[in-house]
Amino acid sequence: MKNKKQKTPEDEPNESEALSGDQEALESTDVKKVDAETTDTELTPEARIVELEAALADLKDRSLRALADGENTRRRAEREVADAKKYGPSGLVKDLLNVSDNLHRALESVSEELKESDETIKNLVVGVEMVAKEFLSAFEKHGVTKLDPLGDKFDHAFHQAMFEVEDSTQPAGTIVQLLQPGYVLHDRLLRPAMVAVSKGGGDEVLDDVEHLDTTA
């Protein structure tokens, strides 16, 4: 039986060298692949400039939008604060209008004959008239304006027609009777004036009277 040839110490370095060579070849191949990939993904200076300019433009656009949104928010907040100051008292004023109306009704209920015949009632009427004037003065001081549209053209935005009156001397749609005055706070309507409107007559016909609603 033949003996197997045993490896000598001289043979082992050869095998190690072979393995080392294979490893180096493998690593060299990997490096070449990485270099190739890096070369493929690298941008030219011109392309890089274009990329940076696009990013800068996008950042600038976002910044401008953010500034615009902030400015709009600031203006909206300022407008809301101004409106709150300007129209905030509207609820209170509406309640006070009822008080003012009652004062005027009380004055209208006293006849001239009664005022002249009774000094006490006359003095009382004078006092109520002074209070009514104070109310009107306070209203005007705070931007409240009384609407007294007698003789004016009917306007749906400020007037409420209660009924129509046959009047051949007035153009159709003319306010011929004031039942209750209206009021505006600055440019906002608080209460429309309640009026009676001419049904027709005269040579002139005012606009927007064909469908006048008096059922409100």
Secondary structure, DSSP 4 states (H G I P E B T S, - for coil): -PPPPPPPTTHHHHHHHHHHHHHHHHHHHHHHHHHHHHHHHPPPHHHHHHHHHHHHHHHHHHHHHHHHHHHHHHHHHHHHHHHHHHHTTHHHHHHHHHHHHHHHHHHHTS-HHHHHH-HHHHHHHHHHHHHHHHHHHHHHHTTEEEE--TTSBP-TTTEEEEEEE--TTS-BTBEEEEEE-EEEETTEEEEPEEEEEE-S-SS-B-SS-TT-----
